[in-house]
Amino acid sequence: MLNEGLKDDEYMIMYHHNIAYPLFSEKSNLNIDKEETYMISSNSTTEQFNVFDKPSSNIDEMVYMHKINKGTKEHVSIENNKYKLNIGWDQEKLPFMVQWKCMQKNNYVLGLEPAMSPYPKKEYRMIKVGEEHTYLLKYKFEDK
């Protein structure tokens, strides 16, 4: 990101990933390299962030916030018996990750969102005129 404007400015970044079938199902395993997890929604517990049920018509989406462990490395992996996806980034630049899961029939999806600030709080970063900020996410897909 390069500020080519005429004045310093603020910004906020959240990278949104939707993971769905065939990688995401009730048989998926989610691992997050995290310091702490807390709930955004009130219909679950922090211990259930990586528990996935069969699709249902009577379930609301669940939203979690994860404070990511330090380092530039793979912080998230999701896998099943056929596929695996790893996502890595620099924790100093994106120290949080929002996770939402929707296990509704015909709307079965997992959202993974590395972020600058802890949702729903909005913390902005300053970028000066002519300054450049770089964010790099690395993806590794595997067939098993």
C-alpha positions in Angstrom: 0.0 0.0 0.0 1.5 3.3 -1.1 0.1 6.7 0.0 0.2 8.8 -3.2 -2.2 11.3 -1.7 -1.5 14.9 -0.6 -1.9 14.2 3.1 -1.2 11.6 5.8 -4.1 9.2 6.2 -5.5 6.3 8.3 -6.5 2.9 7.2 -7.5 -0.5 8.6 -7.1 -3.9 6.9 -9.0 -7.2 7.4 -8.3 -10.1 4.9 -11.5 -12.1 4.4 -11.4 -15.7 3.4 -14.5 -17.9 2.9 -13.8 -21.6 3.2 -16.5 -24.0 2.1 -17.0 -27.6 0.8 -15.1 -29.7 0.0 -12.5 -28.4 2.5 -14.9 -27.3 5.1 -17.4 -29.8 6.6 -18.3 -31.4 9.9 -15.2 -33.6 9.5 -12.8 -30.6 9.2 -10.0 -29.9 11.7 -9.1 -26.3 12.4 -5.9 -25.3 14.1 -5.1 -21.7 15.1 -1.8 -20.6 16.5 -3.2 -18.3 19.1 -2.7 -16.7 22.5 -6.3 -16.2 23.4 -9.8 -16.7 22.0 -12.9 -14.7 23.0 -16.5 -14.7 21.8 -18.1 -12.0 19.7 -21.5 -13.7 19.5 -23.3 -15.1 22.5 -24.5 -18.4 21.1 -21.3 -20.5 21.7 -18.3 -20.9 23.9 -14.6 -20.3 23.1 -14.0 -24.1 23.4 -16.2 -24.7 20.4 -14.3 -22.6 17.9 -13.1 -25.7 16.1 -16.2 -27.9 16.5 -18.2 -28.2 13.3 -21.6 -29.8 13.2 -23.6 -31.2 10.3 -25.6 -28.6 8.4 -28.8 -27.6 10.2 -31.7 -25.2 9.6 -31.9 -24.2 13.3 -28.4 -22.7 14.0 -27.1 -19.1 14.0 -23.7 -18.1 12.9 -21.0 -17.9 15.6 -18.2 -15.3 15.7 -14.9 -15.6 17.6 -11.9 -13.3 18.0 -8.4 -14.8 18.2 -5.3 -13.0 19.4 -2.5 -14.6 17.3 0.8 -15.8 18.6 3.9 -13.8 17.7 6.0 -14.5 14.6 5.8 -14.7 10.8 4.6 -18.2 10.2 1.6 -20.3 9.3 -1.0 -19.3 12.0 -4.0 -21.2 10.6 -4.6 -24.6 9.1 -7.8 -26.3 8.1 -7.8 -29.9 6.9 -9.9 -32.9 6.3 -9.0 -36.4 5.0 -8.4 -35.1 1.4 -7.2 -31.5 1.6 -5.2 -29.1 3.8 -4.9 -25.3 3.7 -2.3 -23.3 5.7 -2.4 -19.5 5.9 0.6 -17.6 7.2 1.3 -13.9 7.9 3.3 -11.5 10.1 1.6 -11.3 13.5 3.1 -7.9 14.2 1.1 -6.5 11.2 -2.0 -8.5 11.6 -2.2 -9.5 15.3 -5.8 -10.7 15.4 -8.1 -13.0 13.4 -11.9 -13.0 13.3 -13.4 -16.4 12.8 -17.1 -16.9 11.9 -18.7 -20.1 11.2 -22.1 -20.7 9.7 -23.3 -24.3 9.7 -26.7 -23.6 8.2 -28.2 -25.9 5.5 -27.3 -24.4 2.1 -25.1 -21.8 3.8 -22.3 -23.8 5.3 -19.1 -21.7 5.4 -16.2 -20.8 7.6 -14.8 -17.2 7.5 -11.2 -16.6 8.5 -10.1 -12.9 8.7 -6.6 -11.9 9.7 -7.0 -8.3 10.9 -5.2 -5.3 12.3 -7.6 -4.7 15.1 -9.8 -6.7 17.4 -13.3 -6.8 15.8 -15.6 -4.9 16.4 -13.2 -2.3 17.7 -11.6 -0.2 14.9 -8.0 0.7 15.4 -6.4 2.5 12.5 -2.8 2.8 11.3 -1.3 6.0 10.0 0.4 6.1 6.6 2.3 9.2 5.7 2.5 10.8 2.3 4.9 8.7 0.1 5.1 5.9 2.7 4.5 2.3 1.7 3.2 -0.5 3.9 3.5 -4.1 2.8 1.3 -7.0 3.9 2.1 -10.5 2.8 -0.1 -13.6 3.3 1.2 -17.0 2.3 -1.1 -19.9 1.3 -0.2 -23.5 1.1 -2.7 -26.0 -0.4 -2.1 -29.7 -0.1 -3.8 -32.8 -1.5 -3.4 -35.7 1.0 
